[in-house]
Amino acid sequence: MASEDVLVLQHLSATKMITSILQMNIDYFTILCNYLLMIGVLARSPLGNPPGIHRKTCGWKPHNWAFSNVARFDHQMINSHQYSHEVSHAWRVSSALRNSDTLPSPIPKESQEVDVVVIGSGIGGLCCAALLARAGYSVIVCESHYLAGGAAHAFEVDGYTFDAGPSFHAGLSGPPGHATNPLKQVLDAIDERVECSTYDRWITYTPEGDFPCVCDREDYINMIHRFGGERAKAQWLALEEKMKPLQKGASLFPAAAIRSDIGIILTAMQFGPALLSTGLYANQLTGPFGAIVDQVVDDPWLKNFLDLECFVLSGMKAKDTIAAEMAFMFMERNGGESTIDYPMGGSGAIVDALTRGIEKHKGRILLSTHVDKVLIENGRAVGVTIKSKTEKKLKTIRAKKAVVSNASVWDTAALLRSSGFDNNRILEEKSSTPTTGSFMHLHLGIDATDLPKDLECHHLIVNQWDDIEAPQNVCIISIPSVFDSSLAPEGKAVVHAYTAGNEPWSVWEHVQPGSPEYKKLKTERTQVLWNALERVIPDIRQRAEVVLEGSPHTHARFLRRHQGTYGPAISARRSSFPGPTSWPITSLYSCGDSCMPGIGVPAAAASGMIVANTLTPIKDHINLIKSLDLIP
């Protein structure tokens, strides 16, 4: 935003502020969301939240650290040291299917019509569908995989239940009302609950030593003093002062109030003049966090540590991470109520809850149902053609109101190209969106005999400070059976380790999955994970009984994910995530991590909520906001 625009905002009421944005022909949706959603309200977290944040109403998940969404993994079964051959991909039915009262809806007949078709059942798509079904719209979700949930689904192997994606969350527990996590807002709206185990720390491993990161301001300051020294502590305190005025502005406008049409004026008015304080700091909030850091921090250790915080939050260093994300994190860490939640039953419990919310309002989820084309007539999206894995004949689902794509920007572009959309400039622009890295994964079932009683669930390993973004430098470990013993057979434990969105696609691009070269490369590229695991459980190799390996090809194949990427690498120095109506096709909307507010479970949930809000009459939307008790 230009400096003259900020000056205008400084002298306007909340209503005039938004009106002036419209008159200036600026993308009002992007401006509002850019600093109000990019985690302030949404806790966006590509890789999880930075060490030391999150209260019970926040919305972070260190397992978002890795978008370790793997529908099925290339895996090996091993006994002690003896590795055997790679077995076939045959995951058992996930908890989402196992606990559902009804089986997935059958494939429709030759043609049918509903109000809205959602392409993909990731968190964004499920949240969107659940809210639209609640509002009385007929909704069908089409999912290519045989399990719902996208990156967040759970799967089972030999009695172990694994989180395919996020395992670290915050803001999921607690009674309805006042939630800042958009996912919790959706769950409250559809009257669904997720039972959680609550805790307050994880362990960080750095070249200087290992230490717990506790969700408490004083503990955090003491940790910085211990490892960075007096100078680092003084500069941290100075940075806190710099961030104070930004914190309030980053938390005023909840995701539940945002829509991508002119109706946002009326929903914003519900929050009164308080929104003006956000406008006062819009330029800083929408800019890179690194610009603020550079004003008060030059200590090398603290700079590295802040880059680490940003990397596990956005997948980028401080120079590219939007300041609004960090402003909200500072506020949450210093609020004195920081806790972290693990959903009992794993991430599949969240998918279960959203699925129930869709089905009890007569919505449907079609599994093993691939969208072949988007139907476009006279520049308008009017439905989709689908095919199932059991039927070769294409069938049609027409959409009276909208088609919502929960696919990535690259995969949506490919789908539209095959659907006859021929605006090559737009297609090339979208297809060239920069990507973050991908992942290596190890899902392990291990012997838990004599494991330490105080073993923590989450662990963050930094191998060197020279380049935080370097391939395989940052690794994440999750041991969720610490909280929920039902995830593993008696006497066993579940472990998930992964590189944090830093595995280059170029290493794998020309390697054929299933080939001897591929198997050898997987073994080589997972060694960094084994080494990281040995820092937590020294005899982990001897304990391992089930080993599942995942590579960027695993992401690309089973998640239908372009290059297996974690998501878009959109720098706050240059641009912002697009809104849900960035495609020049009427009635085509986007949700998920390729649009505002960005990467991570809370952000994906917010994107789905924003699309649903936009398609809902303003009166009903305002009633939703009031029912969630979000207006100060």
ZALO-231265 format. One line per 8 residues: number of its first residue (from 1); their letters; for each residue x, y, z of C-alpha. Coordinates in Angstrom, 2 decimals. Example, Ala and Ser with C-alpha at 12.3 -4.5 7.8 and 13.67 -1.06 7.14 Angstrom:
1> as> 12.30 -4.50 7.80 | 13.67 -1.06 7.14
REM end
This chain:
1> masedvlv> 0.00 0.00 0.00 | 1.39 3.41 -0.94 | 2.17 5.96 1.81 | -0.54 8.34 0.61 | -3.12 5.58 1.02 | -2.03 5.09 4.61 | -2.43 8.80 5.31 | -5.97 8.62 4.01
9> lqhlsatk> -6.72 5.68 6.25 | -5.43 7.52 9.30 | -8.21 10.08 9.09 | -11.22 7.93 8.31 | -13.76 6.09 10.40 | -14.06 2.35 9.87 | -16.90 2.80 7.39 | -15.23 5.60 5.47
17> mitsilqm> -11.99 3.67 5.46 | -13.51 0.77 3.60 | -15.52 3.05 1.31 | -12.41 4.99 0.39 | -10.64 1.78 -0.50 | -13.44 0.99 -2.90 | -13.31 4.48 -4.41 | -9.56 4.23 -4.90
25> nidyftil> -10.19 1.12 -6.98 | -7.98 -0.92 -4.73 | -8.58 -4.60 -4.04 | -10.37 -3.95 -0.77 | -10.60 -7.61 0.06 | -6.87 -8.13 -0.24 | -6.06 -5.03 1.80 | -8.31 -6.01 4.67
33> cnyllmig> -7.32 -9.65 4.69 | -3.64 -9.12 4.14 | -3.02 -7.88 7.62 | -6.14 -9.02 9.44 | -5.98 -12.65 8.41 | -2.48 -13.71 7.62 | -2.42 -15.29 11.01 | -3.35 -12.58 13.27
41> vlarsplg> -6.75 -13.92 13.19 | -5.82 -17.06 11.43 | -2.55 -18.23 12.75 | -1.29 -19.14 9.32 | 1.37 -21.76 9.72 | 2.92 -23.52 6.82 | 5.27 -25.33 9.05 | 3.74 -24.69 12.38
49> nppgihrk> 4.03 -21.78 14.72 | 7.28 -20.27 15.77 | 8.73 -21.40 19.05 | 6.93 -19.79 21.95 | 3.44 -18.75 20.96 | -0.13 -19.87 20.90 | -2.75 -19.69 23.46 | -5.83 -21.83 23.57
57> tcgwkphn> -7.62 -19.54 21.15 | -4.78 -19.07 18.71 | -4.72 -21.52 15.88 | -1.32 -22.90 15.21 | 0.05 -26.34 14.67 | 3.70 -27.17 14.40 | 2.78 -30.02 12.28 | 1.66 -27.59 9.77
65> wafsnvar> 5.32 -27.19 9.79 | 5.30 -29.74 7.14 | 2.11 -30.10 5.30 | 3.03 -33.71 5.66 | -0.15 -34.53 3.92 | 0.47 -37.89 2.45 | -2.51 -39.86 1.40 | -0.46 -42.99 1.22
73> fdhqmins> 3.24 -43.43 1.75 | 5.84 -45.49 0.03 | 6.72 -47.69 2.94 | 8.74 -50.57 4.24 | 8.07 -53.00 7.03 | 11.09 -53.76 9.17 | 11.94 -55.88 12.17 | 14.78 -54.58 14.31
81> hqyshevs> 17.61 -53.79 11.84 | 16.29 -55.98 9.06 | 14.66 -53.99 6.27 | 12.43 -56.00 4.00 | 10.97 -55.26 0.61 | 8.71 -52.28 -0.06 | 5.10 -53.34 0.28 | 2.09 -52.19 -1.65
89> hawrvssa> 0.01 -49.09 -0.84 | -3.02 -50.42 0.95 | -3.98 -48.20 3.83 | -6.89 -49.26 5.92 | -9.98 -47.14 6.22 | -9.28 -43.97 8.20 | -11.07 -42.87 11.32 | -13.11 -40.49 9.19
97> lrnsdtlp> -14.72 -43.43 7.44 | -14.55 -45.82 10.33 | -16.48 -43.61 12.73 | -18.96 -42.17 10.26 | -22.59 -43.14 10.71 | -23.02 -43.37 6.97 | -20.84 -44.48 4.12 | -19.81 -41.93 1.47
105> spipkesq> -22.59 -40.83 -0.83 | -22.79 -42.87 -4.04 | -21.72 -41.43 -7.35 | -24.65 -39.49 -8.82 | -26.54 -40.63 -11.87 | -25.78 -39.34 -15.33 | -26.48 -35.76 -14.31 | -27.77 -33.89 -11.29
113> evdvvvig> -27.90 -30.32 -10.01 | -26.96 -28.77 -6.70 | -26.29 -25.25 -5.49 | -22.52 -25.61 -4.99 | -19.87 -28.11 -6.06 | -16.60 -28.14 -4.07 | -13.53 -29.65 -5.74 | -11.39 -31.29 -3.06
121> sgigglcc> -11.98 -32.18 0.58 | -9.06 -30.44 2.23 | -9.74 -28.37 5.34 | -10.68 -25.33 3.24 | -13.13 -27.29 1.10 | -14.71 -29.07 4.07 | -15.13 -25.83 6.03 | -16.70 -24.12 3.03
129> aallarag> -19.07 -27.02 2.39 | -20.05 -27.36 6.06 | -20.98 -23.68 6.37 | -22.89 -23.65 3.08 | -24.80 -26.79 4.06 | -25.59 -25.17 7.41 | -26.95 -22.15 5.52 | -29.34 -24.42 3.63
137> ysvivces> -27.54 -24.84 0.32 | -27.30 -28.19 -1.41 | -23.59 -29.06 -1.57 | -21.50 -31.86 -3.03 | -17.77 -32.25 -2.32 | -15.80 -34.25 -4.91 | -12.65 -35.91 -3.58 | -10.24 -37.94 -5.75
145> hylaggaa> -8.84 -39.89 -2.81 | -10.81 -42.55 -0.96 | -10.29 -40.65 2.30 | -11.62 -37.18 3.06 | -9.44 -34.50 4.61 | -6.72 -33.78 2.10 | -3.52 -32.99 3.97 | -5.29 -33.40 7.31
153> hafevdgy> -6.59 -36.94 6.93 | -5.51 -39.85 9.12 | -4.62 -43.36 7.97 | -3.93 -46.71 9.60 | -1.24 -49.34 9.11 | -0.93 -52.47 11.26 | -2.87 -50.96 14.15 | -1.06 -47.61 14.09
161> tfdagpsf> -3.02 -44.44 13.31 | -0.89 -41.79 11.63 | -1.53 -38.11 11.00 | -0.87 -37.58 7.32 | -0.55 -33.86 7.91 | -1.03 -31.42 10.80 | -0.63 -32.76 14.32 | 0.01 -29.54 16.20
169> haglsgpp> -2.93 -27.21 16.75 | -4.04 -24.48 19.10 | -7.42 -22.95 19.78 | -9.45 -26.12 19.18 | -10.46 -26.71 22.78 | -12.68 -24.62 24.99 | -16.37 -23.76 24.91 | -18.05 -22.11 21.90
177> ghatnplk> -17.65 -18.36 21.48 | -14.72 -15.91 21.29 | -12.54 -18.29 19.23 | -9.81 -16.68 17.14 | -8.90 -19.88 15.30 | -11.06 -19.95 12.14 | -11.28 -23.75 12.28 | -12.75 -23.53 15.78
185> qvldaide> -15.16 -20.83 14.53 | -16.38 -23.23 11.83 | -16.73 -26.09 14.31 | -18.70 -23.82 16.65 | -20.94 -22.69 13.79 | -21.85 -26.27 12.84 | -22.14 -27.29 16.51 | -19.34 -29.84 16.44
193> rvecstyd> -16.60 -30.49 18.98 | -13.15 -32.07 18.91 | -11.85 -33.51 22.17 | -8.27 -32.37 22.76 | -5.32 -32.91 25.05 | -3.82 -29.56 26.09 | -0.14 -28.83 26.75 | 2.28 -25.89 26.67
201> rwitytpe> 5.68 -26.75 25.19 | 7.89 -28.45 22.64 | 11.66 -29.04 22.46 | 14.03 -27.15 20.16 | 17.45 -28.51 19.18 | 20.00 -25.95 17.90 | 23.76 -26.00 17.34 | 24.14 -24.31 20.77
209> gdfpcvcd> 22.05 -26.85 22.65 | 18.59 -28.19 23.38 | 15.86 -26.35 25.27 | 12.10 -26.38 25.82 | 10.03 -23.67 24.18 | 7.27 -22.83 26.64 | 4.24 -20.80 25.64 | 5.00 -18.07 28.17
217> redyinmi> 6.64 -14.65 27.74 | 9.00 -14.82 30.73 | 10.17 -18.33 29.87 | 10.79 -17.20 26.32 | 12.84 -14.16 27.39 | 14.92 -16.33 29.75 | 15.59 -18.78 26.92 | 16.79 -15.96 24.65
225> hrfggera> 19.01 -14.61 27.42 | 20.49 -18.05 28.05 | 21.46 -18.77 24.45 | 21.80 -15.28 22.96 | 23.20 -13.33 25.89 | 22.39 -9.93 27.38 | 22.57 -8.12 24.04 | 20.11 -10.48 22.39
233> kaqwlale> 17.73 -10.13 25.34 | 17.84 -6.31 25.18 | 17.18 -6.32 21.45 | 14.32 -8.81 21.88 | 12.68 -6.48 24.42 | 13.14 -3.56 22.02 | 11.49 -5.60 19.28 | 8.57 -6.36 21.61
241> ekmkplqk> 8.06 -2.62 22.05 | 8.12 -2.11 18.28 | 5.51 -4.81 17.84 | 3.07 -3.65 20.54 | 1.10 -1.15 18.41 | 0.89 -3.69 15.58 | -0.49 -6.44 17.79 | -3.86 -4.84 18.37
249> gaslfpaa> -4.31 -4.01 14.71 | -3.57 -7.60 13.72 | -6.36 -9.08 15.82 | -9.44 -6.94 15.28 | -11.30 -8.47 12.37 | -12.10 -12.22 12.67 | -12.14 -14.53 9.67 | -15.83 -15.19 10.26
257> airsdigi> -16.59 -11.56 9.39 | -14.78 -11.45 6.06 | -16.36 -11.89 2.64 | -14.96 -11.08 -0.80 | -17.71 -8.79 -2.05 | -18.93 -5.30 -1.24 | -20.91 -6.75 1.66 | -17.69 -6.63 3.67
265> iltamqfg> -18.53 -3.01 4.39 | -21.59 -4.06 6.38 | -19.84 -6.89 8.21 | -16.89 -4.62 9.04 | -19.29 -2.02 10.45 | -20.24 -4.54 13.15 | -16.81 -3.95 14.67 | -17.06 -0.16 14.76
273> pallstgl> -14.28 2.45 14.81 | -11.83 0.00 16.38 | -10.87 -1.06 12.87 | -9.30 2.36 12.39 | -6.31 1.38 14.51 | -5.57 -1.31 11.97 | -5.55 1.25 9.19 | -3.01 3.34 11.11
281> yanqltgp> -0.49 0.52 10.85 | -1.58 -1.00 7.56 | 1.68 -0.26 5.80 | 3.76 -2.01 8.45 | 1.34 -4.89 8.94 | 1.25 -5.72 5.25 | 4.99 -5.34 4.86 | 7.76 -7.80 5.71
289> fgaivdqv> 8.53 -8.54 9.34 | 12.22 -8.23 8.47 | 11.83 -4.49 7.92 | 10.80 -4.11 11.57 | 13.47 -6.49 12.84 | 16.19 -4.52 11.06 | 15.25 -1.38 13.02 | 16.27 -2.82 16.40
297> vddpwlkn> 18.03 -6.18 15.93 | 21.57 -6.79 14.70 | 22.62 -9.58 17.06 | 23.52 -12.56 14.82 | 22.04 -15.23 17.08 | 18.75 -13.39 17.55 | 18.48 -12.67 13.82 | 18.92 -16.36 13.10
305> fldlecfv> 16.37 -17.30 15.71 | 13.82 -14.85 14.32 | 14.40 -16.29 10.85 | 13.69 -19.72 12.33 | 10.45 -18.46 13.90 | 9.36 -17.05 10.57 | 10.40 -20.14 8.63 | 8.35 -22.52 10.76
313> lsgmkakd> 5.46 -20.10 10.42 | 5.48 -19.10 6.77 | 8.13 -21.23 5.10 | 10.19 -18.08 4.52 | 12.66 -15.93 6.44 | 11.77 -12.69 8.23 | 12.51 -10.63 5.12 | 9.63 -12.34 3.28
321> tiaaemaf> 7.15 -13.09 6.10 | 4.25 -10.67 6.49 | 4.50 -8.67 9.74 | 0.85 -9.24 10.68 | 1.59 -12.91 11.27 | 4.36 -12.13 13.72 | 2.37 -9.34 15.38 | -0.33 -11.79 16.32
329> mfmerngg> 2.24 -14.32 17.49 | 3.83 -11.77 19.80 | 0.40 -10.96 21.20 | -0.50 -14.59 21.78 | 2.82 -15.42 23.42 | 2.59 -12.44 25.76 | -1.09 -12.95 26.59 | -0.48 -15.37 29.45
337> estidypm> -2.98 -17.98 28.26 | -0.87 -19.95 25.80 | -1.70 -23.62 25.35 | -1.46 -26.11 22.50 | -4.06 -28.72 21.57 | -3.75 -32.23 20.20 | -7.04 -33.68 18.87 | -7.73 -37.04 20.47
345> ggsgaivd> -7.87 -39.61 17.71 | -5.45 -37.57 15.60 | -6.12 -35.10 12.82 | -8.76 -37.48 11.50 | -10.97 -36.37 14.41 | -11.12 -32.89 12.86 | -12.07 -34.35 9.49 | -14.71 -36.48 11.22
353> altrgiek> -16.25 -33.41 12.83 | -16.38 -31.43 9.59 | -17.79 -34.45 7.76 | -20.54 -34.77 10.36 | -21.30 -31.09 9.96 | -21.73 -31.50 6.21 | -23.78 -34.67 6.31 | -26.17 -33.66 9.08
361> hkgrills> -27.15 -30.66 6.96 | -27.75 -32.93 3.95 | -24.47 -32.20 2.19 | -22.55 -35.02 0.49 | -18.93 -36.03 0.09 | -18.13 -38.18 -2.95 | -14.90 -40.12 -2.36 | -12.77 -41.70 -5.10
369> thvdkvli> -14.39 -39.15 -7.40 | -12.09 -37.18 -9.66 | -13.16 -33.91 -11.28 | -12.23 -34.21 -14.93 | -13.37 -30.77 -16.10 | -15.02 -27.60 -14.91 | -18.03 -26.77 -17.06 | -17.73 -23.20 -18.32
377> engravgv> -20.59 -21.61 -20.25 | -20.50 -17.98 -21.38 | -17.66 -17.21 -18.99 | -19.44 -18.77 -16.00 | -18.60 -21.93 -14.03 | -21.79 -24.00 -14.07 | -20.65 -27.40 -12.82 | -18.15 -30.21 -13.24
385> tiksktek> -17.74 -33.52 -14.99 | -16.57 -36.33 -12.76 | -15.30 -39.87 -13.04 | -14.85 -42.49 -10.36 | -12.18 -45.15 -10.09 | -14.80 -47.83 -10.66 | -16.63 -46.23 -13.59 | -15.02 -44.90 -16.75
393> klktirak> -18.03 -42.99 -18.00 | -18.07 -39.29 -17.17 | -20.98 -37.86 -15.25 | -22.11 -34.29 -14.74 | -22.92 -32.29 -11.63 | -24.31 -28.86 -12.42 | -23.95 -26.02 -9.94 | -26.66 -23.39 -9.77
401> kavvsnas> -24.69 -21.00 -7.58 | -20.94 -21.72 -7.64 | -18.03 -24.06 -8.19 | -15.35 -23.87 -5.48 | -11.85 -25.20 -6.15 | -9.95 -26.43 -3.11 | -7.10 -27.54 -5.39 | -3.80 -25.65 -5.49
409> vwdtaall> -3.33 -22.72 -7.86 | -1.17 -24.84 -10.19 | -3.57 -27.77 -10.24 | -6.57 -25.49 -10.70 | -4.80 -23.90 -13.65 | -4.18 -27.32 -15.20 | -7.80 -28.29 -14.64 | -9.10 -25.11 -16.25
417> rssgfdnn> -6.74 -25.47 -19.20 | -8.11 -28.95 -19.86 | -11.63 -27.52 -19.43 | -11.20 -25.18 -22.38 | -10.32 -21.98 -20.54 | -7.97 -20.31 -23.01 | -6.79 -17.11 -21.35 | -3.14 -18.03 -21.68
425> rileekss> -1.90 -14.92 -19.91 | -3.86 -15.76 -16.76 | -2.97 -19.44 -16.98 | 0.73 -18.69 -17.31 | 0.59 -16.13 -14.52 | -1.08 -18.56 -12.13 | 1.08 -21.51 -13.18 | 4.24 -19.49 -12.50
433> tpttgsfm> 3.34 -18.81 -8.86 | 6.56 -19.54 -6.91 | 6.61 -22.71 -4.82 | 7.97 -23.60 -1.42 | 9.90 -26.83 -1.08 | 8.46 -30.26 -0.46 | 9.13 -32.91 2.19 | 10.72 -36.14 3.18
441> hlhlgida> 8.71 -38.14 5.70 | 9.13 -41.02 8.07 | 6.01 -42.45 9.70 | 7.13 -44.99 12.27 | 5.54 -47.57 14.51 | 7.99 -48.30 17.31 | 8.42 -50.39 20.45 | 7.68 -48.03 23.37
449> tdlpkdle> 9.25 -50.20 26.08 | 11.05 -48.03 28.66 | 10.62 -44.77 26.74 | 11.03 -41.79 29.10 | 7.82 -40.97 30.99 | 8.38 -37.25 30.35 | 8.90 -37.62 26.57 | 7.44 -34.57 24.83
457> chhlivnq> 5.33 -34.83 21.68 | 6.88 -32.19 19.41 | 10.52 -31.54 18.57 | 12.13 -28.97 16.26 | 15.67 -29.64 15.00 | 17.87 -26.97 13.39 | 21.11 -28.41 12.02 | 22.89 -25.11 11.25
465> wddieapq> 22.23 -21.37 11.30 | 24.05 -20.39 8.09 | 20.95 -20.77 5.94 | 17.68 -21.61 7.67 | 16.04 -22.37 4.32 | 18.75 -24.81 3.22 | 17.52 -28.24 2.08 | 16.92 -30.63 4.99
473> nvciisip> 18.19 -28.10 7.53 | 15.06 -27.93 9.68 | 13.32 -31.14 10.74 | 10.16 -31.69 12.77 | 9.23 -34.67 14.94 | 5.80 -35.51 16.34 | 5.06 -38.37 18.80 | 1.29 -38.02 19.29
481> svfdssla> 0.83 -41.31 21.13 | 2.30 -39.40 24.09 | -1.19 -37.89 24.40 | -3.36 -40.59 22.88 | -2.27 -44.19 23.48 | -5.11 -45.45 21.26 | -3.10 -44.36 18.21 | -0.79 -47.38 18.62
489> pegkavvh> -1.08 -50.99 19.76 | -0.38 -51.64 23.43 | 3.27 -51.11 24.26 | 3.93 -49.27 20.99 | 4.22 -45.62 19.92 | 3.54 -43.55 16.80 | 6.26 -41.26 15.42 | 6.22 -38.85 12.49
497> aytagnep> 9.38 -37.06 11.34 | 9.71 -34.81 8.32 | 11.85 -32.15 6.72 | 10.10 -28.82 7.10 | 9.10 -27.84 3.59 | 12.71 -27.69 2.43 | 13.10 -30.74 0.17 | 13.90 -29.58 -3.40
505> wsvwehvq> 11.72 -30.93 -6.21 | 14.75 -30.71 -8.50 | 16.37 -33.63 -6.66 | 13.40 -35.85 -7.56 | 12.07 -34.42 -10.78 | 13.73 -36.92 -13.12 | 13.61 -39.95 -10.82 | 10.98 -42.55 -11.68
513> pgspeykk> 8.90 -43.60 -8.65 | 9.24 -47.33 -7.96 | 12.60 -47.62 -9.69 | 15.73 -48.88 -7.88 | 17.14 -45.35 -8.13 | 14.02 -44.00 -6.44 | 14.23 -46.47 -3.54 | 17.91 -45.74 -3.08
521> lktertqv> 17.31 -41.99 -3.10 | 14.54 -42.31 -0.50 | 16.90 -44.19 1.79 | 19.59 -41.53 1.33 | 17.26 -38.53 1.77 | 15.60 -39.89 4.94 | 18.90 -40.28 6.79 | 18.67 -36.71 8.05
529> lwnalerv> 15.37 -37.67 9.69 | 16.84 -40.75 11.33 | 19.70 -38.59 12.64 | 17.20 -36.06 14.02 | 15.16 -38.84 15.64 | 18.27 -40.21 17.36 | 18.61 -36.90 19.21 | 15.20 -37.59 20.77
537> ipdirqra> 15.19 -41.42 21.01 | 18.80 -42.64 20.60 | 17.86 -46.26 19.84 | 15.02 -45.38 17.44 | 16.36 -47.58 14.63 | 16.32 -50.64 16.85 | 12.79 -49.84 18.07 | 11.27 -49.31 14.61
545> evvlegsp> 8.83 -52.03 13.54 | 6.88 -50.17 10.84 | 8.57 -47.64 8.56 | 6.73 -45.55 5.96 | 8.78 -43.29 3.73 | 7.35 -40.35 1.83 | 8.99 -38.18 -0.82 | 7.98 -35.18 -2.93
553> htharflr> 6.62 -37.70 -5.44 | 4.34 -39.01 -2.70 | 2.88 -35.54 -2.31 | 2.63 -34.97 -6.02 | 0.93 -38.28 -6.71 | -1.42 -38.87 -3.82 | -2.28 -35.27 -2.99 | -2.44 -34.24 -6.66
561> rhqgtygp> -0.04 -31.55 -5.58 | 2.10 -29.69 -8.13 | 5.73 -30.76 -7.58 | 4.74 -32.01 -4.14 | 5.05 -28.43 -2.88 | 4.01 -27.30 0.54 | 2.38 -24.25 -1.02 | 2.99 -20.86 -2.64
569> aisarrss> 6.12 -18.92 -1.68 | 4.64 -15.42 -1.91 | 6.98 -12.85 -0.39 | 5.55 -9.93 1.63 | 8.18 -7.76 -0.05 | 6.62 -8.21 -3.45 | 3.03 -9.35 -3.36 | 0.21 -10.92 -1.36
577> fpgptswp> -1.95 -14.01 -1.58 | -4.85 -13.54 -4.01 | -8.48 -13.47 -2.94 | -11.00 -16.23 -3.65 | -12.27 -14.70 -6.89 | -8.97 -14.15 -8.67 | -9.94 -16.29 -11.68 | -11.78 -14.26 -14.38
585> itslyscg> -14.60 -16.81 -14.47 | -17.94 -15.89 -12.94 | -19.08 -18.16 -10.08 | -15.67 -19.85 -9.77 | -14.16 -19.47 -6.29 | -10.95 -20.72 -4.71 | -10.16 -21.77 -1.18 | -7.19 -23.46 0.43
593> dscmpgig> -3.55 -22.49 0.81 | -3.14 -20.88 -2.62 | -5.29 -17.88 -1.72 | -5.84 -15.44 1.09 | -4.88 -15.78 3.88 | -2.25 -18.41 2.99 | -0.73 -21.68 4.15 | -1.72 -23.68 7.24
601> vpaaaasg> -4.81 -25.30 8.74 | -6.29 -22.14 10.33 | -5.64 -20.16 7.15 | -7.15 -22.87 4.97 | -10.20 -22.98 7.25 | -10.48 -19.20 6.98 | -10.33 -19.33 3.18 | -13.22 -21.80 3.12
609> mivantlt> -15.16 -19.65 5.56 | -14.61 -16.54 3.43 | -16.00 -18.23 0.31 | -19.02 -19.53 2.24 | -19.59 -16.07 3.70 | -19.46 -14.52 0.24 | -22.09 -16.91 -1.10 | -24.37 -16.35 1.90
617> pikdhinl> -26.83 -13.41 2.15 | -25.39 -10.57 4.25 | -28.17 -10.77 6.83 | -27.45 -14.45 7.44 | -23.73 -13.73 7.52 | -24.13 -11.08 10.22 | -26.28 -13.45 12.23 | -23.48 -16.02 12.03
625> iksldlip> -20.97 -13.48 13.37 | -23.29 -12.66 16.27 | -23.96 -16.32 17.04 | -20.22 -16.90 17.41 | -19.97 -14.05 19.93 | -17.15 -12.39 18.00 | -18.27 -8.74 18.15 | -16.52 -6.81 20.97
REM end
